[in-house]
Amino acid sequence: MPSSSHHRGRRSTFSGSTWSIVEPFDAIDSDLAPAGTSATDPVVVQDADGYVMFYGLLRNGTTRIKRATSDDGLNWTAEAGDV
């Protein structure tokens, strides 16, 4: 089993009424899920300040809910502590 997991996302664009996939990317990288952990079930919502992601972080059999923020929905900063 790998020491961390990454969730594949898709960068996409919207034109009129059609979404187009630009390229896949790792939605959760090693900054959000350090070695020895696994990230699960990310959920992203847009708010007035940008984007917020909630995700589970599994370590030693215990899952904690974490929060990260992003201005662009691509580059994320994890918040310290649990939700």
Summary of the structure (lengths in Angstrom):
residues: 83
radius of gyration: 13.7
end to end distance: 26.7
largest distance: 46.2
contacts: 196
relative contact order: 0.20
helix: 0%
strand: 58%
